[in-house]
Amino acid sequence: MTSAIGPFMTNDAADAYASKISLNKKLFLEFLRTFEWKKPATDPSQQFLDIGCGTGDVTREHILPRCPPCRRIVAVDYSPKMIEYAKQHSAHPLIEYKLLDIGLDVQSFLSDHGTFQRVYSLRTLHWAKDQARAFANICRLMEPGGECILLFLGRCDTFHFIRQMAQLEPWTKYCDVFLNAVPKTHDMTDVNTLRSYVENLVASAGLTLITLDIWERKSSFLDTENAVEMFLMANPVSPILPEEEKVQFEEDARKHVPAWRNAYQKNNPLPFASFVVHASKP
């Protein structure tokens, strides 16, 4: 089961994302190089899960080479377009690409695939409409003693752009869709509040927290042009925009996002915050 509305759901989203993923790849590569699992994984029959695989580039190029011998990696995404692209462009005998929304019911997926010794999720969980349910589902999909590494955004300018567009005519008619795409953490400007929120997510899901890091930044990795492109890719109303509105929407984004970006970075004490959660299942 998957959502019909949300970021990265349009026909051209996968192609656009693949062309802009280089900065994310660099971040993921640096992170995966230094990250260490607590428990060695030595059983070649084990399987790993990558949640939010997108176009599959990171799964194939960065996660797979750093995995110990395993039976397979199951890489999932909620966007049919992303999964289709990944199957075509990032195929590998040890990777299975499947459609799954981690924020919805995972029972059928669990019945078909079983539990996993390791779970990766890189820059995905901020899009989950129900983060508590997403974390609980991750716990369900983990084998007892298994570990997960979850990297996701707490605050960023893209969320700000989404909210600003919700207030701009004629796009106010999509206000609910816009606002539902922004995580609760975007309203938390204190690091301690952010930390408590994520600690509660982990504990409520039944996971044991190993480490929680919060990465803070004053400025974006992206320049203004790429920030606009990222917003257009992540725009949650794209799948439901009539053809006659798409050109105007893009024009409005290119017109307003640069000013919104400057104001956001100037007026916020904590404009960018990311979480790195390393947890295990008892």
N, C-alpha and C positions, 0 to 999 in steps of 0.2 A: 504494500500500500504506500502511496506517496501523495504529496500535496499537489494540487493543480496550479496554485498561485504562489509565487515567491521569487526570490532572487535566482538568477542564472537558469531560468526556465524557457527562454525564447529559443527559436531555431538557430540563431547566430551566436548564442551565448558561449557555446563551447569553443568555436573558432576564435571569438574575441578574447576569451580568457586564455586560451593557449598562446596567443600572440603577446599577451601582457604578463605571463606568469614568471618571467625571468627573475624579478626581484623577490618573489615568494620562494622560488627555487633556491636562491642564494641564502635566504634566511633559514629555510628548512635544512639545507645542507650543513650550514654552520651549527645549527642546533643538534642535528642527528650525529654529527661528528663527536660532540662532547657529551651527549647524554649517555648515562649508564643505567642499565636495568639492575634491579636489586638481586634478582634471582636468575641464575644461568638457565638458558633454554637449550637442552641437549638432546631432546627426543625428536628424531627426524619425522615422526608421525604427527607432530603438533601442527596447529594451524593458527594463523594470525589474521586480524581484522583491521582494515583501514577504513575509517568512517569519514565520508566526505572526500572521496578520492578525486572528484572533479574529472579532469581530462586524463588522469592516470599517469601523467608524467612523473610526479613525485613518487608514486607507488613503485613504478618500474625502475626509475633511475636512482632513487635515493633510499627508499625503504627496503626494497628487495635485496640489494647488494649488502645491506647491513644486518640482514636477518641470518640467524644460524640455520642450519639445515632444517627444512620444514616441508610438510606435505603440500601446503598451499597458502597463499594470501587471498582472502576474500575481500575485495575492495568494493565499497558501496557508496552510492550517492543518491540523493532524492530527485535529482534532475534526470529525466530520461535522455535528454540531449547530451548531457555529460557522459553518461554510461555508454551511449551509442558511439560517441567520439572516442572514448577510452578503448572500447573494443576494437575499433578500427586502427587507432594510432599508437596504442600502448599495450598491445597484446603480448602475452608471455605465457609459456606453458604452466608456470607456477602461480599465475594470477587469474582469479575468476572475478569478473565485474558483474555486480548485481545491483538491482534497484532496491533501495531501502530508505525510508525516512525514519531516522533514529528517534524522532519525537512522537511517532505513532506506535501502533501495535506491532511488536516484533515476534509474536508467538509463532507465526508461520515460518518466518526466517529461522528462528531458533530450532524448530522441528526439522527443517530441511538441512541445516548446516551444523547444528550442535554448538558447543561452547568453544571459546578461544583462549589460548594461553597468553596472548598479548593483543592489546588493542591500541591502535594509533588513531588520533584524530587531530589534524593540523589545520587550523583556521576554518573551522566549520561550526562548532557548537553555539557560537553567538547568533546563528540564524535559526536555531531551534526555538519554536514558539513557546514550548513548555520545557525549559531547561531541566527542571526537576524530573520530569518524566524521561527526558533524554538520558540523564545520568543514571536513573533507575534501570533503564533499558540496557545501558552499557554494562552495568553490574550483572544483569540477567544473562548477558551474552558472554560473560567471562567465566572461565573455569575457576573453581576454588584454588587459591594460591596464584592465580594469574595477575598480571599487571597491566595498567593502562597508562598512556602518556597523552594528555589532552592539552593542546595549545589552541587558545581561542581569545577573541577580542572582548574587552570590557567596555572601552570607550574609543571612539574614532570619529573622524570627520565625515565618513560616509553615512553614519547614523544621523549626524546633524543635517546633512543634505536631505536625507529622506524626510526628516521632520519639517524642514523648511519648505520642501516641495508640497507637503501636505497642506500648507497654509496659502499656497499660491494658486490663484485662479488661472485656468479652469480646473485645476487638479484637486481641489478640495473635495470633489465628489468621490475621490479614492482615498479619503483621509483614513478610514479604518484600516485599509490594506497597508498603507504607508506605516501607520503607527504600530501595527501589530508586528512589523518586521524589526522594530528597534528593541534590543534587550533591556531589561530593567537596569542593568549595570551602567548604562549610559547616563543615568541620572545620579550616579554615585561618584562624587568628586573627592572622596576621602579614601586613602589607601586602606585604612583599617576597616572601613565599611565594605569595601570590595573584598577584602580578605575574609571577613566574616560571612559574607554572602556565599562565597565559593566553598568555604569550609562546611557550611550548612548543606549545600548541594551534595557534597561528597558523603557526609555523614548520613544524610537522609536516604541516600541511594543504597546504603549498606556497604560502602567502600571504606577502606582504611587509608587515610592520607599519609603518604610517605614524605612528599615535599610539595610546597606551593610557592611558586615564585610569581611576582608581579613585575612585569617589565613596563617601565614608565618612559615616555618620550614627550618632548615638547613640540616636535615637528614630525611630519609624515615622511615615510620613505619615498613617497611619490611626489613628483613635481605637479604643478597645477593641471597641466594637460592630462597626465595619467590619472590624477584624482578625478577629473571629469569622466574619463573613460571607465574607471572603476565604478563610479556611481551609475553610469548608464548600464553597465553589465549587471550590477547588483540591484537595479531598480525593481522593487517587488511588484509593481503594477504592469511591467512590460508584457506579461503574458495575456493581459486582459485589455490592453490598449487597442482600440480600433485602428485600422490602417491609416485613416484620415487624421488621427491625433498623434501618430508617432513622430512625424517631422517636427511638429510644434513642440512636442515634449523635449526632443533633443535640442532644439533651438533654445528653449527656456533653460535647460540644464547648462548649456555652454555659456549662456548669458549670465546666469546668476551664481553658479557654483564658485567661480574664482573669488567673488566678493564674500560669499558665505564662508569659504575656506579661510580667508584672511582674518575675518572677524572671529571665527571659531578659535583659531590658534592664538589670537591676540587676547581674547577675553576669558580663556579657560585655564585655571591653574594646573589641570591635569587633562590635556586634550587627548592623549593617547595612552591606553593601558591595555596590556595583554596578560592573560593568565597562562601559567604552565603548571599543570596538575599531574603529579605522578602518584598513582594510588594502586592499591592491591585489593583483591577480594579475599576475605578471610576463608 
